[in-house]
């Protein structure tokens, strides 16, 4: 005696349907799911940054997330982070698909929304550590500042000695000039 399990009714319908219609139905379900998730993020006022924060990378799961070079007392200023965000914005805009009229809309308004999306993505990425542009530029600025440091207090004595030597040299020159004038 053979056991004949009942077939899955939904799977039988999908197998019997036209493959193009199945593909179109899947795309509609994905679009509805994405719209629902966007509405939830908007309603909770969480925005794109919370969606980015929820992603876990293999490095973060293993406890190997990137350690920043700056210490607690030497945090990267907001200006450098915003610079990195603007560079990332350019990268992201170039990587986004060009045919996005269904998602963002047509014309100038669609381009505007697409630009806003890439800007938010870049800002969220830079707040999470970015790709190291801000750290690199900030460390170079600090190095330039250290190299152009003013004369320290320890060298103040050397400066006084040099000034007294210049003053003494000027006295000799002027005294020699004065004696020559009186002799002439």
Buried (B, 14 or more C-beta within 10 A) or exposed (E): EEEEEEEEEEEEEBEEEEEEEBEEEEEEEEEEEEEEEEEEBEEEEEEBBEBBEEEEEEEEEEEEEBEEEBEEEEEBEEEBBBBBBBBBBEBBBEEBEEEBEEBBBEEEEBBEBBBEBBBBBBBBBBBEBBBEBBBEBBBEEEEEEEEEEEEEEEEEEEEEEEEEEEEEEEEEEEEEEEEEEEEE
